[in-house]
Structures are given as structure tokens and as C-alpha cells.
């Protein structure tokens, strides 16, 4: 039996720009956003992550 590994990352931060929402002819939905995450040390600048969310998660982010 083969083992499957799933990587999980929890990011907590603030949305850095307006969400970009796209609907496709197939009914799929995509939301793009930039998330600013504050590092554990105060002297460091925030880390920015460009995220693409699809399906139900995209709808939750848009709401």
C-alpha cells in the first residue's frame, strides 16, 4: 500500500488588496488575493503570499 502525504499550512494575516473574483463558463469560481502575514519578530517586514482560491473556498473568501 502506498502512503500519501498531505502538506498543510495555516496562514493568518490580512488581505492586502481588493479581491479579484472570476466566474468561468463551466460554473467554476476563482478568487485571487494577496495575504500579508506578520513574522514572529517585530523588526521583520511582513511576508506576502499571492493566493488563488477555487470552488467553495473562493465563495467563502468573496463573502
CNS distance restraints for C-alpha pairs under 8 A (distance, minus, plus):
assign (resid  11 and name CA) (resid  37 and name CA) 7.11 0.50 0.50
assign (resid  12 and name CA) (resid  37 and name CA) 6.25 0.50 0.50
assign (resid  13 and name CA) (resid  35 and name CA) 6.08 0.50 0.50
assign (resid  13 and name CA) (resid  36 and name CA) 5.35 0.50 0.50
assign (resid  13 and name CA) (resid  37 and name CA) 4.46 0.50 0.50
assign (resid  13 and name CA) (resid  38 and name CA) 6.77 0.50 0.50
assign (resid  14 and name CA) (resid  35 and name CA) 5.56 0.50 0.50
assign (resid  14 and name CA) (resid  36 and name CA) 5.24 0.50 0.50
assign (resid  14 and name CA) (resid  37 and name CA) 6.74 0.50 0.50
assign (resid  15 and name CA) (resid  33 and name CA) 6.87 0.50 0.50
assign (resid  15 and name CA) (resid  34 and name CA) 5.80 0.50 0.50
assign (resid  15 and name CA) (resid  35 and name CA) 4.63 0.50 0.50
assign (resid  15 and name CA) (resid  36 and name CA) 6.24 0.50 0.50
assign (resid  16 and name CA) (resid  33 and name CA) 7.44 0.50 0.50
assign (resid  16 and name CA) (resid  34 and name CA) 5.27 0.50 0.50
assign (resid  16 and name CA) (resid  35 and name CA) 5.54 0.50 0.50
assign (resid  16 and name CA) (resid  36 and name CA) 5.94 0.50 0.50
assign (resid  17 and name CA) (resid  33 and name CA) 6.65 0.50 0.50
assign (resid  17 and name CA) (resid  34 and name CA) 6.20 0.50 0.50
assign (resid  18 and name CA) (resid  33 and name CA) 7.06 0.50 0.50
assign (resid  19 and name CA) (resid  31 and name CA) 6.56 0.50 0.50
assign (resid  19 and name CA) (resid  32 and name CA) 5.89 0.50 0.50
assign (resid  19 and name CA) (resid  33 and name CA) 5.18 0.50 0.50
assign (resid  19 and name CA) (resid  62 and name CA) 7.23 0.50 0.50
assign (resid  20 and name CA) (resid  31 and name CA) 5.54 0.50 0.50
assign (resid  20 and name CA) (resid  32 and name CA) 5.08 0.50 0.50
assign (resid  20 and name CA) (resid  33 and name CA) 6.58 0.50 0.50
assign (resid  21 and name CA) (resid  29 and name CA) 7.29 0.50 0.50
assign (resid  21 and name CA) (resid  30 and name CA) 5.85 0.50 0.50
assign (resid  21 and name CA) (resid  31 and name CA) 4.51 0.50 0.50
assign (resid  21 and name CA) (resid  32 and name CA) 6.57 0.50 0.50
assign (resid  21 and name CA) (resid  62 and name CA) 7.36 0.50 0.50
assign (resid  22 and name CA) (resid  29 and name CA) 5.78 0.50 0.50
assign (resid  22 and name CA) (resid  30 and name CA) 5.22 0.50 0.50
assign (resid  22 and name CA) (resid  31 and name CA) 6.41 0.50 0.50
assign (resid  23 and name CA) (resid  27 and name CA) 6.59 0.50 0.50
assign (resid  23 and name CA) (resid  28 and name CA) 5.99 0.50 0.50
assign (resid  23 and name CA) (resid  29 and name CA) 4.64 0.50 0.50
assign (resid  23 and name CA) (resid  30 and name CA) 6.55 0.50 0.50
assign (resid  24 and name CA) (resid  28 and name CA) 5.31 0.50 0.50
assign (resid  24 and name CA) (resid  29 and name CA) 6.29 0.50 0.50
assign (resid  28 and name CA) (resid  54 and name CA) 7.41 0.50 0.50
assign (resid  28 and name CA) (resid  55 and name CA) 6.14 0.50 0.50
assign (resid  29 and name CA) (resid  54 and name CA) 5.80 0.50 0.50
assign (resid  29 and name CA) (resid  55 and name CA) 5.45 0.50 0.50
assign (resid  29 and name CA) (resid  58 and name CA) 6.54 0.50 0.50
assign (resid  29 and name CA) (resid  59 and name CA) 7.40 0.50 0.50
assign (resid  30 and name CA) (resid  52 and name CA) 6.71 0.50 0.50
assign (resid  30 and name CA) (resid  53 and name CA) 5.62 0.50 0.50
assign (resid  30 and name CA) (resid  54 and name CA) 4.65 0.50 0.50
assign (resid  30 and name CA) (resid  55 and name CA) 6.71 0.50 0.50
assign (resid  30 and name CA) (resid  58 and name CA) 5.77 0.50 0.50
assign (resid  31 and name CA) (resid  52 and name CA) 5.75 0.50 0.50
assign (resid  31 and name CA) (resid  53 and name CA) 5.11 0.50 0.50
assign (resid  31 and name CA) (resid  54 and name CA) 6.53 0.50 0.50
assign (resid  31 and name CA) (resid  58 and name CA) 5.15 0.50 0.50
assign (resid  31 and name CA) (resid  59 and name CA) 7.75 0.50 0.50
assign (resid  31 and name CA) (resid  61 and name CA) 7.40 0.50 0.50
assign (resid  31 and name CA) (resid  62 and name CA) 7.06 0.50 0.50
assign (resid  32 and name CA) (resid  50 and name CA) 7.38 0.50 0.50
assign (resid  32 and name CA) (resid  51 and name CA) 5.70 0.50 0.50
assign (resid  32 and name CA) (resid  52 and name CA) 4.56 0.50 0.50
assign (resid  32 and name CA) (resid  53 and name CA) 6.35 0.50 0.50
assign (resid  33 and name CA) (resid  50 and name CA) 5.95 0.50 0.50
assign (resid  33 and name CA) (resid  51 and name CA) 5.40 0.50 0.50
assign (resid  33 and name CA) (resid  52 and name CA) 6.68 0.50 0.50
assign (resid  34 and name CA) (resid  48 and name CA) 6.51 0.50 0.50
assign (resid  34 and name CA) (resid  49 and name CA) 5.53 0.50 0.50
assign (resid  34 and name CA) (resid  50 and name CA) 4.52 0.50 0.50
assign (resid  34 and name CA) (resid  51 and name CA) 6.06 0.50 0.50
assign (resid  35 and name CA) (resid  48 and name CA) 5.58 0.50 0.50
assign (resid  35 and name CA) (resid  49 and name CA) 5.14 0.50 0.50
assign (resid  35 and name CA) (resid  50 and name CA) 6.49 0.50 0.50
assign (resid  35 and name CA) (resid  51 and name CA) 7.32 0.50 0.50
assign (resid  36 and name CA) (resid  46 and name CA) 5.98 0.50 0.50
assign (resid  36 and name CA) (resid  47 and name CA) 5.65 0.50 0.50
assign (resid  36 and name CA) (resid  48 and name CA) 4.58 0.50 0.50
assign (resid  36 and name CA) (resid  49 and name CA) 6.54 0.50 0.50
assign (resid  37 and name CA) (resid  46 and name CA) 5.48 0.50 0.50
assign (resid  37 and name CA) (resid  47 and name CA) 5.15 0.50 0.50
assign (resid  37 and name CA) (resid  48 and name CA) 6.30 0.50 0.50
assign (resid  37 and name CA) (resid  49 and name CA) 7.86 0.50 0.50
assign (resid  38 and name CA) (resid  45 and name CA) 7.28 0.50 0.50
assign (resid  38 and name CA) (resid  46 and name CA) 4.70 0.50 0.50
assign (resid  38 and name CA) (resid  47 and name CA) 6.41 0.50 0.50
assign (resid  39 and name CA) (resid  44 and name CA) 6.50 0.50 0.50
assign (resid  39 and name CA) (resid  45 and name CA) 7.36 0.50 0.50
assign (resid  39 and name CA) (resid  46 and name CA) 6.13 0.50 0.50
assign (resid  39 and name CA) (resid  47 and name CA) 6.99 0.50 0.50
assign (resid  53 and name CA) (resid  57 and name CA) 6.09 0.50 0.50
assign (resid  53 and name CA) (resid  58 and name CA) 4.77 0.50 0.50
assign (resid  54 and name CA) (resid  58 and name CA) 4.87 0.50 0.50
assign (resid  54 and name CA) (resid  59 and name CA) 7.97 0.50 0.50
assign (resid  55 and name CA) (resid  59 and name CA) 6.61 0.50 0.50
assign (resid  56 and name CA) (resid  60 and name CA) 6.33 0.50 0.50
assign (resid  57 and name CA) (resid  61 and name CA) 6.28 0.50 0.50
assign (resid  58 and name CA) (resid  62 and name CA) 6.19 0.50 0.50
assign (resid  59 and name CA) (resid  63 and name CA) 6.23 0.50 0.50
